[in-house]
Amino acid sequence: MRFPIKKFLSYYKPYKGQFMSVLACALLVSAITLIFPLLVRYITKQVLEGDLSAALGKVYWVGGLMLVLAALQNLGSYFVDYKGHEVGARMESDLRSELFAHMQKLSFDFYDKEKTGRLMSRITNDLLLLSELYHHGPEDYVRSLSRFFGALAILFFIHPPLTIAVLCFFPVLVFFALYFNKMLNKALMKNKERISDVNAQVEDSLSGIRVVQSFTGERMEIEKFERENARFLGSRKGTYKAEAIFYNSFEMLLQLITITVVILGSAHIVRHTLDLSDLITFLLYIGYMIEPIQRMTHMSTQLQEGVTGFQRFMEIINLKPSIASKPDAAPLASVEGEIEFRQVSFHYEGHTQRVLKHLSLRIHPGEYVALVGPSGAGKTTFCSLIPRFYDVTEGEVRVDGIDVRDLDLESLRKNVGVVQQDVYLFAGTVMDNIRYGNPEAADEDVVAAAVKANAHGFIMGLPHGYHSEIGQRGVKLSGGQKQRLSIARVFLKNPPIVIMDEATSALDNESESVVKQSLESLAQGRTTIVIAHRLSTIREAQRIVVLTEDGIAEQGTHDELMSFDGMYAKLYAKQF
């Protein structure tokens, strides 16, 4: 994948002023660092070899200058470390916010394929490494390159032939850097994939910890985790091997440079073309040249980790939602609630087998329709096409005579309420979870919605009433209580179209009775579609549609379908 350098640099824009001041300070710190050996050279070559009677005053003067420069250097380093890290943290926050906001827009088909743990790894680990590159990368390169070229210029000034001998090593250094950087990039990309797999395994196991412990599956989960952990360790070992070869090859070459300078410099002293003070200064500046090179070789890992992190970030950012509003999409206003399926066919991405085949059905405004049929007949898929959780493969789904693909997606979904079998409640209070249906609602409206959903009584029995914490996914509540909160959420949303997806199938008889009353209250005056396995809950439906893998087998009221003695009558007979 080609690295998008323009996009990468764009994240500096909001902090341009602060970032440039950090780089300016980094440059100042490097410049001050380069002055110290020159001051030492001045003392050893000029002051101590001249008139010693005046030497002490000059030494004190140079010492005072060194103290001032040291104070400036430390103040500059403090600013670079503090403000530089702050810029990096702010950019990381911006990147994380952008990535999370983009993930909220991606369609169901994306989440059908991706594991939550892998996505969490991209939001956390990858962006943390990327922020380190954003902060340390430019700052360290400015420091290192300025010190390197500054030292190189001074070395040429002190002794050009010796400097040229040192430069002969640099083509080899460049070759090593390019070769091993490519190897490290591949290794680090594999590391990120492996740690994502570890995160996915952890998320999967911990989310299902109640199932794990009830089936005594701890050993199995540990084995699965150990397998992913071992794969990650294997990828890290490969990276460490490449890093070890890379760094030690560099260290060997850098040591050869120092040895070369000592030998050739000593030879020049013997030939009287170089004096001892200049050789000492030369060796000091060689250290100043070698230290940036060492730093940059160690920075190569940081660079590669940041680059691969940004590439993985862009992989998600570049994904377009498969379902989005058209530029000229019309808002859904004054909803009557008519729903029509016209020759609708559908199959999931990656599957050739159709779930729905040329299905046509019209649901009138305010009608209460029940969908029944065997598992796998496409009942949930049928309902998912109305709010455009998925788009039809063929045909049209219309709401009030308008193709849902021509409607503004947000306005369409605001007018459709869904009560699911698998209720999802967020960590927080009862009030927070009901208000999710309408974030602008007043407390009184939340309470009114709970009353309509037959939830007010049990809520007031909780330790802190509506302000009681319910735990992640509502673990502190029973199935019936969670279901009533989800119904209250839809009451507060107050949509003209309501879809109930087997909302009572997992409940006991007592809870089912209470929830059934809540659902019937919710259905009043709205177009309602109910998916039901328990046929006793939909006897009063205005129309019952029997859906099979081949399409609609029959439809009518309960009494009409019983008189037909067809599929519905057989399903009913099995249950009763």
N, C-alpha and C positions, 0 to 999 in steps of 0.2 A: 504494500500500500504506500503510495507516495505521501511523504510527510507534508501536511498543510501548514507551512511556515507562517503564512499570512494570518491564518486563523489562530495559530499558537501565539503570535505576538499581539493579537488584538486584545487579549485579556490583561495586558499591561496598561491599556489606554486609560481606564478610570483612575489609575494610581501613577500616572506618568511623572508628575512633579515630584512626588515622594520617592519614586523609584530612581529618577535621575539624580536626586540629591544623595541617595545611597551609593550610587555608582561613583559620583564625584568624590564622596568621602573615601570610598575604597581606593580610588586613584590617588588621593592625597596621602593615604596611609602607605601605599606602595612607594610613592615618591619619597616620603620621609625615610622609609626603610633603606632606600638606596643611598641616602646622604650619609648615613653613619660610617660605612667603610671609607668614604672619601675623607671624612673628618679624622678617622684613625690614621689614614695615609698622610694627611696634612701634618698631624702631630709627629709621626715617626720619621717622615722624610724632610719636612720643612722646619718644624719647631725644634725637635731634639737634635738635629744635625746642624743647627745654626748657633746663634749666640745663646748659651745656656743661662746667662744672667737675666735675660728677658723672657726665657722660655716658660717659667712657672706662671707668669701672668697670662700668657697666651693659652696655656693648658687649662687654667681656670675659666678663661673666656669660652674656649671650645667646650669644656665640661658643662658650663651653664647653658650654652646653646643646645647641647645634647639633651639636658633635662627638659628644656622647653619643647624640643622636638618630640621627646618621649611622651610628654603630657598631651601634646596635640595628637600623637599617634594613638594613644589610648582612648582619648575622647572620640576620635574618628572611628576607631574599632567598635567602641560602645554603641555609637549611633548606627553603624552598619549592621551590627548583630541584632540590635533591638528593632530598629525600624525596618530592616531588611526582612526579618522574620515576620513582622506585622504585615508587610506587603504580601509575603507568601501566604500567610494565613487568610488574608482577605480574598486573595485570588482563589485559593482552595475553596473558600466558602461560596464564592460566585460560581465556580465550576460545579460544585455539588448541588447548588440550588438550580442551576440550568439543567443539569442531568436529571435531577428528580422531577422537575417540572415537565421535562420532555417525556420521561417515563409515564407520567400521568396521562399523556395524550396518546400513547401507543395502544393499539387495539388488542382485543382479546386474543387474536391469533398469535400475537407476539408472546403473550404470557402463557399460551398453551404449549409453547416450545421451550421457553426459558425457565430455569430454576431460580427461585428467589435468592438462595444463597450466593449464586454466581453474580446476580445483579447487585447484591449488597457488597460484594467484594469490589465491584467496579466503583461504587459510590464511596467506599471507605479506603481500602488499601491502595488502589490505583491512584486516587486523587491525592492521598497523603504523600506518596512518592513524587507525584507531579508537582506538588507545591514546593517540595524541597528543590526540585530543578528550577522552578520559576524564581525562587529566592537565591539559592546558592549558585546556580549556573552562571548567570551574567556577572554577579559580584565576584565569584571565584575566578572566572576567566579574565575579568578586568584586572584584578589583583595579580594574577599569575602572568598574564601577557605583558602588563606594564612593567612588572619586575624583571621578566625575562628580557624584553627588548631594551629596557633601561640598563640592565646589567651588561647586555651584549654590546651596547654602544660604549659603555665605560671600558669594557675589556678591549675593544678596538683602540680606544684612546690610550690605554696603558701599554698594550703590546699586540699589534695586528697579526704577526705570524703565529703566535701562540693561540690567538682567537680563531684563526682559520683552521688550525689543527683540531680544535674543539668542534667546529662546525661540521667537520667530515663525518662525525658520528650521527648527525641529525637525519640524513636520509634513511638510515636503518631504524631509528626511533619512529619515524613517520610510518614506515612499512609495518612495523609491529603494531602501532596504534590502529591503523586501518584494518589490518587482518583480524586482530583480536576483538575489535569493537563489533565487527560483523558477527563473529562467533558469539559474543556476549549478548547481542540483541536477540538472536534466536533462543539462546538459553533462558534469558529473562522473560521472554514471551511465554515460553513453556512453563516457567515458574508461576506466572500469573494465572495461567489456565489451571494448573494443578492446585493452587491455593483456593481458587474459585470452586473447584470440585470439593475440596475439604469443607469450605464454608457451606456449600449446598448440602453436603452430608450432615453437617452439624445442625443446620436449620431444619432439615427433614426429620432427623431423629428427635430433636428437642420439641418440635411442634407436635409430634405424635407420641410424646413421652407417656401419656396415659395408656395408649394402645400398647406401647412397648412393654410397660410394666405389667399390664393386665395379661399379656400373652407370654410373660417372662422372656421377652426377646432381647434382654440387655446384652447377652453374649453375642447374638447375631449383629446387633447395632455396633458393638465394639469392634467386631471383626470387619464390618464394612468400613468403619472409620479408620481402622488400622491399615486397611488396604489402600484407601485414598491418601492417608498420611505417609505411607511408604512410597507411593508414587511421587508425592511432593518432595520427600527426602531424596529420592533418586534424581529428580530434576535439579535440586539444589546442589547435589554432589557434582553433577556435570558442570554447573556454573562455577563452583569453587575451584574445580580443576582448571578451567579456562582462565579464571582470575589469577590463580597461583602461577601458571605459566607466563601469563601476561606481565604481572607485576615483577616477578623475579627476573624475567628477561630484561625488563627496564632497569631494575636495580643493578644488574650485572653491567649493562652498558654505561650507566651513570658512574659506577665505580671505575670503569675503564677510562672515562673522561678525566676523573680526578687523578688517576695514576699517570695518565698521559701528561697532564699539566705539571705534576710534580717532577717527572723525568725530564721533559723538554724544558721546563722552567729552570731546573737546576743546571742543565746544559747551557742555557743562555747566560746564567749567572757566571759560570766558569769562563764563558767567552766574553764576559763583560758587556753583554748587550741587554742585560736586565739586572736590576739591583734587588736585594733581599726584601726591602719594604714593598716594592712593586709586586714581587711574587706573593707576599703575604696578602696584599690587597687583591691580587688576581684570584687567589684561592678563596678569599671571602666572597668575591663576586661570582665565582664558579658555584659556590654554595647557594647564592641567590638565584643563579640560573637553574641549578639542579632542583631546588626545592619547588619552584613552580611546575617543573616538568613532572616531578613526583606527585604533586597535588593534582595535576591534570590527568595523570594516569589513573589515580584513585577516583577522580571525578567521572571517569568514563563509565563506571558502574552506575553512578547517580544519573548520568546523562542517559544511559540506555534504559534504566528503570523509568525515568521520567518520560522519555520518548515513547516507550511501549505503553506506558500508562495513558499518554495522550492519544495514541493510536486506538487503544481500546475505548477511551472516552468518545472519540470521534465515530467509532463503529456504531455506537448507540445514537449519538446526536444526528448522524446522517440517515438513520432509519426514519422513513416517513410513515405516519399512521396509515394503515391500509384503509381505514374508515375515517373520513373527515368531511367537513362541510364544503360544498362547492363555493367558488367565489361569489356566485349570484344566488346562493341558497336563500329561500324564503323562510321567514319565521312562522312558526305554527301558532296562530292566534285564534281566539274564539272557538275553541275545540268542541266539536259535537261528539266525537268519539267513534266515528264509523271506521272500521278496519276492513280492508279487502286484500285477499291474496289472489293474484292473477297468474295462473300457470307457473307457480313458483317451484323451482328445483334448487337443491342446495347440496353441496358436499364440502367437507372440511379440507383445508389446505393440506396437500400431501396424501389425500385419500381420493381414490377414484370412485368408490362406491357412494351413490347418492343417498342422503338421509331423507330428503323430500323429493318427490317426483311429480312434476306438473300438477301441483296441488292448487285448487281454487276454492275459496271460501269467503263469504261476506258476513261480517258481524255488524249488526245495526247499532246505532248510538244508544247507549244505556242498557244494552242487552247483557245478560248474564249467561255466558257460555262455558261449558265444562269440556275439557279434553280428556279422554280416557283411551286406554289401549295398552298393548303389551310394551315392556321395556324395549328401548331401541327403535321405537316407531317414529321418533322425531318430535315428541311433544314439547320438550324443553327447547329444542332447536327452533321449532315453530314460533315460540314466544320470544326467543332471542332475536329474531329477525325484525320484530316490530320496533324496538328502540335502537335498531342498527348496532347491536353488539357484533353481529356479522352481517355481511351483505349477501343478497341472493346470488346464486350462480346464474340462474335464468329466471325470467318473469319479473313481476313487480309486487311490492308490498305497498299499499296505499293507506294513508290516514286522511280522512275527510276528502278523499278523492285525489290527493296529491301523493306522488311517489315519494317515499321517505328519503330517497337519495337526493331529492330536490329541496328538502327541508333543512333548515339550520339544525345541526346536530344537537346543540345545547338546548334549544327551545323544544325539540322533539322529546328529548329525555326528561326535561322538566315536566312534561305533560304525561309521562308514563311512570307509574309507581310499580315496583316489583317487591313482592314478599316471597322470599326464597325458603326452600326447605332447610338448607344449611345456613343458618343465620350467622352473620358476621357482626359482632359488636366490638367497638374499639376500646382499648384501655382508657379508662376515665370514669366519669360519673354517669348516672342514669340520665341526668339532664343533658349532658353533652351528647349522648348517643341518640336521644329522641330529637334533639335540636338539629342533628345532622340532616333531617328532612327539610329544614328551613332555617339556615343559620341566623336569619334576621328575626326570628320569632321571639316574642316576649315570653317570660316565664309562665304567665297565665295561659298562653296558647299551648305551651308544652304540656301543662297540667291537663288542659281540656282534651288534648289529643290522647293522653294516657287514660283519661276517664273513658273516652269512646272505645279505646282498645281493651277495656277491662283490666288495665294494668295499675290503676291508681291505688287500689287496695293493697296489693303486695308491695308496691313501692314505698308506701307510708309505713309498712312494717319493717323496712330495712333500717339499719342503725342510724343513718343520716338522711333518710328519705330520698328525695331527688338528688341529693349531693353525695350519695353513697358511691364509693368506688366499686366497680364490678369486676375488675381484673381483666387481663388480656383475653379477648374473645368471649368475655362474659362468663368466665369459669365459676364465679361465685353465684350464678343463677341457675335455676332448673331450665330444662328444655322449653317448657310452656311459658315460663317467665321471659326467656330470651325472645321467643316467638312473639309475645305480646308487645315487647318493646319495639321489635321490628315493624309490627303493625302500627303502633303509635307513631313511628317515624314516618310511615306512609300517610297516616291521617294528617300529620303536620304538613307534609308536602302538598296534600290535597290535589292530586292529579285527576284529570277526567278519565284516564284509562288506567286500570289496575290489572296486574298479572300476578296470580298466586300459583307458585310452582311447588305443588305437593307440600303446602305449608303445615299440614297436620299429620303427615305420614309417620313422623318419628315420635309422636306424643302418646302418652297413656290416655285412657278413655276420659278421665276427669279433665285433664288439661285440654284434650281435643274438644270437649264440649264447650269450655270457656273460650278457647281460641276460635272455634267455629262461630260463636256468637259475635266475636270481634270482627271476623272476616265478613259475616253477613251485614254487619253494620257498615263496614268499609265499602261494601259493594253497592250500597244504596245510592242511586242516582249517577252511577258511573258505568262505563263500558268495562265489563269484568270478564277476564279469561282465567279459568281455574284448571290447573292440572291436578288430577286426583287419582290415587290408587284405591283409596277407601271410597267406594261408591256410595256409601251411606251419607257422605258429606255433601253430595251434589244432586240428591234426589229432587231438590226444589229448583234446580237450574232451569232457565227458560229453554235452553237447548243443550243437548249433550252430543258432542261430536266424537265418534269412535275412529281413532287414527291407527292405521296399520302401516307396515313397511311399504305396502302398495298404494297408500293414499287413504282417503276417507272411505271407510267401509259403510257407515250408516250414520244418520243424525236424526235427532228429534227429541221430544221430552222423554222423561223416564218411563211414563206409562206407554207411550208410543213404541219405544224401543223394546220394552218388555213384550208388547203384543206381537212384534215382528219375530220374536224367538230367534234372533240372530246372535251376532258376536257379543253384543252388550248383555243380552239375557244370559248367555253362557258365563261371561265374566261375573255377573251378579250372582248367579247360582253357585259359583265356586266360593264366593265370599260368604254367602248366607245359605 
